Amino acid sequence: MKHTMVQQGKLKAAVLISGTGSNLKALIDAVKSGKLELDIVRVVSNRAQAGGIGYARAADIPCSIISHNAYPDRQAHDDAIVRLLDRDQAELVILAGYMRILGNAFIARFNGRMINLHPSLLPLYKGLDTYARALKAGDRETGASIHVVTSDLDAGPVISQVRIPIKTSDNAASLRKRLGPLEHKLLVATVDQICKRIVRFEAGEVMVGDHVLEQPLQMNHDGMFR
């Protein structure tokens, strides 16, 4: 993504979680199966009850619980995470269901080296309750996006997307259930492109090979980019 990333060897990544860790598990499984050349050097959770902690420990990945309640303000909490990731020499930060808004200093520290998975077809429906909002709007499709994290919420350059049709029988729960497995595939496929240095972030733009990405990469339901 950025020129500070190494150009040889496995990319070192830190994964930040807050909940079940299903996307973390997808990354771990892809690494174990040899589908993904990624070195997950650290998992960080802001919640001690996060289910994803178990996946990290089962895979012998260093895992840290850094509760925001233990720090006087956002800056102090962010700084604690930065110190840890710097020590681990993390080159890529993956927000996988991390439910804390990170401060500008943290984002600047990992500028062009942090991605987020968001459950909508960005720029539609930034923030929360994306499924309900898509249904209320009468949309015919929804999906998930992976974007570069910037200081504006869910507004960074979009790298990739996957889409599903919205059925007349759908509700928020059914959309979440159908989209979940595809989100996992999208995350793995996108991180794979970053690991292979095919996708990178330069001067505020997403590059694919030698070209600026004009439209997000579109993944089919088999996990391949069209």
N, C-alpha and C positions, 0 to 999 in steps of 0.2 A: 504494500500500500504506500508507505512513505519511504524515502530514501534511507532512513535509519534502520529499516528492516534488513536482516541478514539475507544474503543471496544464495547461501548454500546451507544444506542440512535442514532438519525439520524445524518448522516454525514453532516458536514457543508461545503458547497462548494461556491466558488466564480466563476463566469462565466465572461470571458473577450471576448468582441465582438468589431467589427469594422463596421459591415454592417447591413443587413436586420434582423438578429437575428432569422432566422427560426429554427436553432438548439436550441437556447435558448427557443423559444416558445414550441418546442417539449418536452424539459425538464420540463418547467412550466406545460404544459398540463398533462404530466405523473404524476407529483406530485399532481396536483389537482384531478386527477382521482383515486389516490390511488395506481397507478402502481409502483410508485417510492418513496421509503422512503429516501428522500433527503431534506435537509434544505438549500435552496439557500439564503445565507446571504448577498450577494452583487453581483451586476452586474457592471462591469467597461467597459467603452467605451473610446477609444482615439479620437473618432469623435463625435461631438455634433449632427451631422446629421444622425447618425446611426439609422435605423428603429427599431432595437431591443430595444432601450430605451423605446419605447412605451409599449412593452410587459412587461418589468420590472415594469414600473410605474402602469400599469393596474393590475398587480398582487401584488402591494404593496411591492415590493422587493426594498430595498435601492439601488439606482443607482447613480454612480459617473461618471462624464465626466472628464477624466484626459488627456487633449490634450498634445501631445508631443511637440507641438509648444510653450507651455507655460514654457518649461524648457530648460536650456542651453545645456544639453546633455542627452544621453540615460540613464546614471547612475542616474541622478537627477530625470528623469521621472520614471524609475523603482523604485527608492527609495520611491517615493510618493505613488505608488501602494502598495508596500510592507507594508508601515506603515498602510495603510487602511486595508489590508487583515489581518495583525497581530492583529489590534484592533478588527476585526470581528471574530478572531480565526478560520479563514478558514483552513480546514484540507485538502481540495482538490481544485485544481485550474483547471478549464476546459477552454481550449482555443477553442472557438466556432466561427470560422471565425474572429479571431483576427489577423490583418494584420501587426503587428509590431514584429520585431525580438527582443526578450528579451535578456538582457545581462547575462553574466555568473554568476554574483552575485545573480541576481534574480532567475535564474535556480537552483543555489546551495541552496538558501534559501528554495525552495520548492522541493528539490531533492526527487524523488520518489513519489511526491504528485501532479504532474501536468501532464495532458494528453492533446493531441491535435488530432483533426479530420482532416485527410488529404485526398483529393480526388484522390487517386491512390492506386494501390496494392503495397505498399511499400515492398521491397526497390526500386521499379521502380518509376521514375519520382518524385524525391524530388523537392521542390520548386514550381514554378508557371507553368501555361499553361499545366496542366496535361492531359486534355482531348485531346487537339491538338497534344500533343506529342505521346499519345497512338495511335491516328489515323494515324499519320505520320509513326509510326513504324509498322503499319499493324497488331496490336494486335487483338486477337480474343475476348478478354474480358478486362474489366477494373473494377474499383470498388473504395471502400473507406477503409481507415485504421484508427484505433485509436492506438496511440503509446504514450509511456512515453516520456516526453520532456527531452532532454539532450542538452548539449552545441553545439552539431552538428546538423545542420538543418535537420529536418524530419528523423533523424537517430536513435532515441531511440528505445528500444525494442517494437515490435508491439504486442499489446494485442489482437486485433480482426479485422476482415475484412468482407466485403460483396462484392459480385461479380455480375456483369451483363454482358451478351454477347454484343459484338459490332456488330451492323448490318451494312450491306453494305450501307444502306441509312443514317447512322448516321453522324452527325457533332458534333462539340463541344457543341453547344447549346442543341441538343437533348439528348446527353449523360448526361449533367448537369441536364436536366429536369427529366430524368428517374432515375438518381441516387439520386437526392435530397431526396425524401421520404424515401429511404432506408438508407441514411445517418442519418436521424432523428431516425429511428428505431435502427440503430447500436449504436448511442450515448446513447440512453435511455437504451438499453439492456446491454451495457458495464458498464455504471455507476451503473446500478442495481447490477451487479456482484461485483463491488467495494463496494457499500453500504452494501451488505450482507457479506462482508469480504471473499468472495470466491476468488476473484482476488486481489492480492496485489503485491507490489514491494519490493524485498529484495535483498540486496547485488548485485545490478545491473541486477537482473533477475526478470521476471514476474513469479509469483507463482499462480497456480490454486489449491486450497486445499493445500495438502502437496507436490505437485509435481511441478517441473520447467516446464513452458510452452515451449515445443519444437517448436511448430508451432502455428501461430495465431489462435485463435478461429474463426470459420467460421459460419457466421449467414445466415440462409435461408431468403427468402423474406417475411416470416411471422413473422420475428423478433425473431426467436429462434436459439440458438446455436446448431450446430450439434455435 
